[in-house]
Amino acid sequence: VHAGRVVGFFHGPMEFGPRALGHRSLLALATDPSINDTLNARLRRSEFMPFAPVTLRSHAAEAYVGWDPEDSEAGRHMTMCYQVTPAMQERCPAVVHVDGTARPQVVDEREGLYHQILQEYHAISGIHTLVNTSFNLHEEPIVCTPGQAVA
C-alpha cells in the first residue's frame, strides 16, 4: 500500500450489511486524491459514491471533529459521519467528502490482523488512515470467495 498499490484484503468470516469492514476490502492510499478515479474506474462506480477511511482508533481525535475517545463502539461499523479536522483534510484528501466530512471505520486491537496492517502502515508512513472499500462492483453483492474478489 505504501508503494501506491491497491491491495486486496480477504480475511476471516464474511461481513454482512452495506459496508466493507476489513474482511473483504480494497485498501489504498488516503493521501492520493487521484486514487478515487482509479478505484471508480476499476469498480464501475460513480464519483458520487465517496470512499471511506479506515483509521486507527488511537489517532481518531486527530482526524474527526467531536470524536469521543471514551465511546469504544463509535466508528467501528462506518455508521457515523464526522467533520474532518483541517489536518485530516490536508493529509488524507482521498477520503474527505466534498462537504468536509467522512464516514470512517475506526479500528483497534479487536480487529486483529486488519488493525495490525494499519498499525504497520502508520509506523512506515506516519499516516493513520487508508482508503477502505469493498471488492464488489456497483450494485453487485459482496464477494464471498477469493475467486470472486479477484474476478
Secondary structure, 3 states (H helix, E strand, C coil): CCCCCCEEEECCCCCCCCCCCCCEEEEEECCCCCHHHHHHHHHCCCCCCCCEEEEEHHHHHHHECCCCCCCCCCCCCCCCCEEECHHHHHHCHHHCCCCCEECCEEECHHHCHHHHHHHHHHHHHCCCEEEEEECCCCCCCCCCCHHHHHC
